[in-house]
Structures are given as structure tokens and as C-alpha cells.
């Protein structure tokens, strides 16, 4: 339960400074929200991975992106 609450309350510090990178070979989408180094990595139930620091979302990784989005 603590992990779920931690994920629900994350902050995106600067929404205008978000960037994305897609790795075709690994079929992974990376969404960056901050250049800071993460303090904690959490794998979500849907296999997505978030990196956080001080209650801020640092990045989101979506493996198997094409499969998850039907692209």
C-alpha cells in the first residue's frame, strides 16, 4: 500500500521540460522529467518502471512499447 501511495503523489517539477526517447531495438520508450539522478526505482504491475527522487518523478520507462500500445 505504501508503494501505491508513493506513486500516486509524485510531482513533475517542470512539465514544459519533458523529453522522450524511443529505442527501436529494445522496444522501450523513455520519458524524462528531470535531469536529476534517481534515488529509487519502482517497477509497476504493468512492467513499467519509474525513477523517483524526493517525491518527484524523474523518468518513466515503458518496455515492450509497441505491444502495449498496439502500434
Biotite code that builds the C-alpha atoms (Angstrom):
import biotite.structure as struc

atoms = struc.array([
    struc.Atom([0.000, 0.000, 0.000], chain_id="A", res_id=1, res_name="UNK", atom_name="CA", element="C"),
    struc.Atom([2.845, 2.409, 0.818], chain_id="A", res_id=2, res_name="UNK", atom_name="CA", element="C"),
    struc.Atom([4.306, 1.992, -2.680], chain_id="A", res_id=3, res_name="UNK", atom_name="CA", element="C"),
    struc.Atom([0.951, 2.790, -4.305], chain_id="A", res_id=4, res_name="UNK", atom_name="CA", element="C"),
    struc.Atom([0.574, 5.968, -2.235], chain_id="A", res_id=5, res_name="UNK", atom_name="CA", element="C"),
    struc.Atom([4.126, 6.992, -3.091], chain_id="A", res_id=6, res_name="UNK", atom_name="CA", element="C"),
    struc.Atom([3.406, 6.636, -6.815], chain_id="A", res_id=7, res_name="UNK", atom_name="CA", element="C"),
    struc.Atom([0.060, 8.471, -6.595], chain_id="A", res_id=8, res_name="UNK", atom_name="CA", element="C"),
    struc.Atom([1.625, 11.572, -5.066], chain_id="A", res_id=9, res_name="UNK", atom_name="CA", element="C"),
    struc.Atom([4.583, 12.111, -7.386], chain_id="A", res_id=10, res_name="UNK", atom_name="CA", element="C"),
    struc.Atom([5.275, 15.584, -8.738], chain_id="A", res_id=11, res_name="UNK", atom_name="CA", element="C"),
    struc.Atom([6.512, 16.577, -12.201], chain_id="A", res_id=12, res_name="UNK", atom_name="CA", element="C"),
    struc.Atom([8.643, 19.587, -11.374], chain_id="A", res_id=13, res_name="UNK", atom_name="CA", element="C"),
    struc.Atom([8.773, 21.268, -14.814], chain_id="A", res_id=14, res_name="UNK", atom_name="CA", element="C"),
    struc.Atom([6.121, 19.932, -17.238], chain_id="A", res_id=15, res_name="UNK", atom_name="CA", element="C"),
    struc.Atom([7.493, 22.120, -20.044], chain_id="A", res_id=16, res_name="UNK", atom_name="CA", element="C"),
    struc.Atom([10.868, 20.373, -19.896], chain_id="A", res_id=17, res_name="UNK", atom_name="CA", element="C"),
    struc.Atom([9.831, 16.766, -20.663], chain_id="A", res_id=18, res_name="UNK", atom_name="CA", element="C"),
    struc.Atom([11.612, 14.742, -23.356], chain_id="A", res_id=19, res_name="UNK", atom_name="CA", element="C"),
    struc.Atom([11.166, 11.300, -24.888], chain_id="A", res_id=20, res_name="UNK", atom_name="CA", element="C"),
    struc.Atom([13.497, 8.766, -26.479], chain_id="A", res_id=21, res_name="UNK", atom_name="CA", element="C"),
    struc.Atom([12.490, 5.542, -28.195], chain_id="A", res_id=22, res_name="UNK", atom_name="CA", element="C"),
    struc.Atom([14.830, 2.539, -28.507], chain_id="A", res_id=23, res_name="UNK", atom_name="CA", element="C"),
    struc.Atom([13.684, 0.535, -31.551], chain_id="A", res_id=24, res_name="UNK", atom_name="CA", element="C"),
    struc.Atom([15.929, -2.439, -30.809], chain_id="A", res_id=25, res_name="UNK", atom_name="CA", element="C"),
    struc.Atom([14.798, -2.767, -27.198], chain_id="A", res_id=26, res_name="UNK", atom_name="CA", element="C"),
    struc.Atom([11.260, -1.512, -27.979], chain_id="A", res_id=27, res_name="UNK", atom_name="CA", element="C"),
    struc.Atom([11.422, 0.776, -24.959], chain_id="A", res_id=28, res_name="UNK", atom_name="CA", element="C"),
    struc.Atom([10.064, 4.299, -24.594], chain_id="A", res_id=29, res_name="UNK", atom_name="CA", element="C"),
    struc.Atom([11.928, 6.528, -22.132], chain_id="A", res_id=30, res_name="UNK", atom_name="CA", element="C"),
    struc.Atom([10.210, 9.672, -20.857], chain_id="A", res_id=31, res_name="UNK", atom_name="CA", element="C"),
    struc.Atom([12.429, 12.053, -18.908], chain_id="A", res_id=32, res_name="UNK", atom_name="CA", element="C"),
    struc.Atom([11.014, 14.589, -16.482], chain_id="A", res_id=33, res_name="UNK", atom_name="CA", element="C"),
    struc.Atom([14.217, 15.775, -14.792], chain_id="A", res_id=34, res_name="UNK", atom_name="CA", element="C"),
    struc.Atom([17.969, 15.541, -15.307], chain_id="A", res_id=35, res_name="UNK", atom_name="CA", element="C"),
    struc.Atom([18.419, 14.682, -11.606], chain_id="A", res_id=36, res_name="UNK", atom_name="CA", element="C"),
    struc.Atom([19.755, 11.294, -10.562], chain_id="A", res_id=37, res_name="UNK", atom_name="CA", element="C"),
    struc.Atom([17.057, 8.999, -9.175], chain_id="A", res_id=38, res_name="UNK", atom_name="CA", element="C"),
    struc.Atom([17.076, 7.801, -5.564], chain_id="A", res_id=39, res_name="UNK", atom_name="CA", element="C"),
    struc.Atom([14.614, 4.960, -6.031], chain_id="A", res_id=40, res_name="UNK", atom_name="CA", element="C"),
    struc.Atom([13.363, 2.753, -8.852], chain_id="A", res_id=41, res_name="UNK", atom_name="CA", element="C"),
    struc.Atom([9.909, 1.175, -8.708], chain_id="A", res_id=42, res_name="UNK", atom_name="CA", element="C"),
    struc.Atom([8.566, -1.468, -11.075], chain_id="A", res_id=43, res_name="UNK", atom_name="CA", element="C"),
    struc.Atom([4.826, -1.110, -11.523], chain_id="A", res_id=44, res_name="UNK", atom_name="CA", element="C"),
    struc.Atom([2.424, -4.019, -12.028], chain_id="A", res_id=45, res_name="UNK", atom_name="CA", element="C"),
    struc.Atom([2.249, -3.352, -15.779], chain_id="A", res_id=46, res_name="UNK", atom_name="CA", element="C"),
    struc.Atom([6.067, -3.751, -16.096], chain_id="A", res_id=47, res_name="UNK", atom_name="CA", element="C"),
    struc.Atom([6.595, -0.012, -16.443], chain_id="A", res_id=48, res_name="UNK", atom_name="CA", element="C"),
    struc.Atom([9.451, 1.399, -14.405], chain_id="A", res_id=49, res_name="UNK", atom_name="CA", element="C"),
    struc.Atom([9.524, 4.759, -12.659], chain_id="A", res_id=50, res_name="UNK", atom_name="CA", element="C"),
    struc.Atom([12.513, 6.514, -11.163], chain_id="A", res_id=51, res_name="UNK", atom_name="CA", element="C"),
    struc.Atom([11.897, 8.986, -8.361], chain_id="A", res_id=52, res_name="UNK", atom_name="CA", element="C"),
    struc.Atom([13.717, 11.402, -6.066], chain_id="A", res_id=53, res_name="UNK", atom_name="CA", element="C"),
    struc.Atom([12.261, 13.453, -3.205], chain_id="A", res_id=54, res_name="UNK", atom_name="CA", element="C"),
    struc.Atom([8.658, 12.715, -4.257], chain_id="A", res_id=55, res_name="UNK", atom_name="CA", element="C"),
    struc.Atom([9.434, 13.870, -7.819], chain_id="A", res_id=56, res_name="UNK", atom_name="CA", element="C"),
    struc.Atom([9.081, 11.785, -10.950], chain_id="A", res_id=57, res_name="UNK", atom_name="CA", element="C"),
    struc.Atom([12.491, 11.645, -12.661], chain_id="A", res_id=58, res_name="UNK", atom_name="CA", element="C"),
    struc.Atom([11.724, 9.230, -15.506], chain_id="A", res_id=59, res_name="UNK", atom_name="CA", element="C"),
    struc.Atom([9.339, 6.595, -16.815], chain_id="A", res_id=60, res_name="UNK", atom_name="CA", element="C"),
    struc.Atom([10.394, 3.575, -18.885], chain_id="A", res_id=61, res_name="UNK", atom_name="CA", element="C"),
    struc.Atom([7.858, 1.617, -20.900], chain_id="A", res_id=62, res_name="UNK", atom_name="CA", element="C"),
    struc.Atom([9.330, -1.700, -22.113], chain_id="A", res_id=63, res_name="UNK", atom_name="CA", element="C"),
    struc.Atom([7.574, -3.566, -24.947], chain_id="A", res_id=64, res_name="UNK", atom_name="CA", element="C"),
    struc.Atom([6.110, -0.244, -26.027], chain_id="A", res_id=65, res_name="UNK", atom_name="CA", element="C"),
    struc.Atom([4.687, -1.420, -29.368], chain_id="A", res_id=66, res_name="UNK", atom_name="CA", element="C"),
    struc.Atom([2.967, -4.387, -27.732], chain_id="A", res_id=67, res_name="UNK", atom_name="CA", element="C"),
    struc.Atom([1.437, -2.220, -25.010], chain_id="A", res_id=68, res_name="UNK", atom_name="CA", element="C"),
    struc.Atom([0.205, 0.436, -27.440], chain_id="A", res_id=69, res_name="UNK", atom_name="CA", element="C"),
    struc.Atom([-0.693, -1.800, -30.415], chain_id="A", res_id=70, res_name="UNK", atom_name="CA", element="C"),
    struc.Atom([1.427, 0.319, -32.756], chain_id="A", res_id=71, res_name="UNK", atom_name="CA", element="C"),
])
